[in-house]
Amino acid sequence: MNPLKIKILFISFFFIFSACQYNNKEEVSVVYVDDYKEEKIALNREFVRRENADIELIAKRYEWNLTRTESGLYYQIVNKTEGEYPKKRDIVKIKGSIMLANGKEIYNSKTDGLKEFAVEQSEEPIGLHELVKLMRVGEKSNAIIPSNLAYGLTGDGYEIPPAASLICKLELVSIK
């Protein structure tokens, strides 16, 4: 056989072999990433299932009949009134208390004063914005804000630990 043909044959086999190895590595990594995503999804579902079970136990302990929104907020309007609901950018004032499941209070209007914030425009938890948008002035609510609508998996770095649900007993005082 001609030495040139041997070199061409050798180079061809080299490229084919290299290409096959590259494709195998790519397929393996895709399978690994897909497995990782599935595992992560399964863990998240289990976390949400357990948190919802805990929330239902808390509601039972307080004898609250809560409604669950599509986002996962659990709430109950205790006394209904007439009037407008807050809208985005409205300034609202609330009073009452917010605590952790272990009973540690993180906000109490008696000691901390009224809480004032702009709806959907402040750094308050998403679940709190959602809750006040379901209330009219003078209405009182009981609510449990799950961690994904509160301070998430990291907490606030101070009082609120990671993955903490918030228990709220609030009254909407005013809307500007």
C-alpha positions as CSV (number, residue, x, y, z in Angstrom):
1,M,0.0,0.0,0.0
2,N,1.1,3.5,-0.8
3,P,2.6,5.4,2.2
4,L,0.4,8.4,1.3
5,K,-2.8,6.2,1.4
6,I,-1.7,4.8,4.8
7,K,-1.3,8.4,6.2
8,I,-4.7,9.5,4.8
9,L,-6.3,6.3,6.2
10,F,-4.7,6.9,9.6
11,I,-5.7,10.5,9.7
12,S,-9.3,9.6,8.7
13,F,-9.5,7.0,11.5
14,F,-8.1,9.5,13.9
15,F,-10.8,12.1,13.0
16,I,-13.6,9.5,13.1
17,F,-12.4,8.2,16.4
18,S,-12.1,11.7,17.9
19,A,-15.6,12.7,16.6
20,C,-17.1,9.6,18.2
21,Q,-15.5,10.3,21.5
22,Y,-16.7,13.9,21.5
23,N,-20.3,12.8,20.7
24,N,-20.2,10.2,23.5
25,K,-19.0,12.8,26.0
26,E,-21.7,15.2,24.9
27,E,-24.5,12.6,25.2
28,V,-23.2,11.6,28.7
29,S,-23.3,15.2,29.9
30,V,-26.8,15.8,28.5
31,V,-28.0,12.8,30.3
32,Y,-26.3,13.9,33.5
33,V,-27.8,17.4,33.2
34,D,-31.3,16.0,32.5
35,D,-30.9,13.6,35.5
36,Y,-29.8,16.6,37.7
37,K,-32.8,18.7,36.6
38,E,-35.2,15.9,37.3
39,E,-33.7,15.3,40.7
40,K,-33.8,19.1,41.5
41,I,-37.5,19.2,40.4
42,A,-38.3,16.2,42.6
43,L,-36.6,17.8,45.6
44,N,-38.4,21.1,45.1
45,R,-41.8,19.3,44.8
46,E,-41.1,17.4,48.1
47,F,-40.1,20.7,49.8
48,V,-43.3,22.4,48.7
49,R,-45.4,19.4,49.8
50,R,-43.8,19.4,53.3
51,E,-44.2,23.1,53.6
52,N,-47.8,23.0,52.6
53,A,-48.4,20.2,55.1
54,D,-46.8,22.4,57.8
55,I,-49.0,25.3,56.8
56,E,-52.1,23.2,57.1
57,L,-51.1,22.1,60.6
58,I,-50.5,25.8,61.6
59,A,-53.9,26.7,60.2
60,K,-55.5,23.9,62.1
61,R,-53.8,25.0,65.4
62,Y,-55.2,28.5,65.0
63,E,-58.5,27.2,63.8
64,W,-58.3,29.3,60.6
65,N,-60.3,28.4,57.5
66,L,-57.8,29.6,54.9
67,T,-58.2,30.0,51.1
68,R,-55.1,29.2,49.0
69,T,-54.3,31.5,46.1
70,E,-52.8,30.3,42.8
71,S,-49.4,31.5,43.9
72,G,-49.6,29.6,47.2
73,L,-50.6,32.4,49.7
74,Y,-53.0,31.1,52.4
75,Y,-55.4,33.8,53.7
76,Q,-58.7,34.5,55.4
77,I,-60.5,37.8,55.6
78,V,-61.9,38.0,59.1
79,N,-64.3,41.0,58.8
80,K,-65.4,42.2,55.4
81,T,-65.9,45.9,54.6
82,E,-66.8,47.9,51.6
83,G,-64.5,50.0,49.5
84,E,-61.6,49.8,47.0
85,Y,-58.8,47.3,47.0
86,P,-55.2,48.7,46.8
87,K,-53.6,48.8,43.4
88,K,-50.0,48.9,42.3
89,R,-48.1,52.0,43.6
90,D,-50.8,52.8,46.2
91,I,-49.3,53.5,49.6
92,V,-50.8,51.3,52.3
93,K,-50.6,51.2,56.0
94,I,-51.1,48.0,58.0
95,K,-51.1,47.1,61.6
96,G,-51.0,43.8,63.5
97,S,-48.3,41.1,63.8
98,I,-46.1,38.9,61.7
99,M,-44.4,35.9,63.3
100,L,-42.5,32.8,62.4
101,A,-43.9,29.3,62.9
102,N,-42.0,28.9,66.2
103,G,-43.9,31.9,67.5
104,K,-41.1,34.5,67.3
105,E,-42.6,37.8,66.4
106,I,-40.8,39.7,63.7
107,Y,-43.3,42.6,63.4
108,N,-45.8,44.0,65.9
109,S,-47.5,47.4,65.3
110,K,-47.9,47.9,69.0
111,T,-44.1,48.1,69.4
112,D,-42.9,48.8,65.9
113,G,-45.6,51.2,64.7
114,L,-47.7,51.1,61.6
115,K,-46.0,49.5,58.6
116,E,-46.2,51.7,55.5
117,F,-45.2,50.6,51.9
118,A,-46.0,51.1,48.3
119,V,-47.8,48.1,46.8
120,E,-45.6,46.1,44.4
121,Q,-42.9,48.8,44.7
122,S,-41.2,48.0,48.0
123,E,-38.9,45.4,49.3
124,E,-41.6,43.8,51.5
125,P,-42.2,40.1,50.7
126,I,-44.2,39.3,47.6
127,G,-46.8,37.5,49.7
128,L,-47.4,40.6,51.8
129,H,-48.1,42.6,48.6
130,E,-50.5,39.9,47.4
131,L,-52.3,39.8,50.8
132,V,-52.9,43.6,51.0
133,K,-54.2,43.6,47.4
134,L,-56.9,41.2,48.7
135,M,-58.0,43.5,51.5
136,R,-60.1,46.7,51.8
137,V,-59.5,49.4,54.4
138,G,-60.7,48.2,57.8
139,E,-60.5,44.5,56.9
140,K,-58.5,42.1,59.1
141,S,-56.9,39.0,57.8
142,N,-55.2,35.9,59.0
143,A,-52.6,34.6,56.5
144,I,-49.7,32.3,56.1
145,I,-47.1,33.3,53.6
146,P,-45.0,30.4,52.4
147,S,-41.3,30.8,52.1
148,N,-41.2,31.2,48.4
149,L,-43.5,34.3,48.8
150,A,-41.6,35.5,51.9
151,Y,-37.8,35.5,52.1
152,G,-37.1,32.4,50.2
153,L,-34.4,29.8,50.8
154,T,-32.0,32.3,52.2
155,G,-34.0,34.2,54.8
156,D,-33.2,37.9,55.4
157,G,-29.8,37.3,57.1
158,Y,-31.0,38.6,60.4
159,E,-34.3,37.5,62.1
160,I,-35.8,35.3,59.4
161,P,-34.2,32.0,58.9
162,P,-34.0,30.2,55.5
163,A,-37.2,28.6,54.1
164,A,-39.4,30.2,56.8
165,S,-43.1,30.7,56.4
166,L,-44.7,33.9,57.9
167,I,-47.8,33.9,60.0
168,C,-49.7,37.2,59.7
169,K,-52.6,38.7,61.6
170,L,-53.0,42.1,59.9
171,E,-55.5,45.0,59.4
172,L,-55.4,47.3,56.4
173,V,-55.5,50.8,58.0
174,S,-55.3,53.1,54.9
175,I,-54.7,53.4,51.2
176,K,-53.3,56.6,49.6
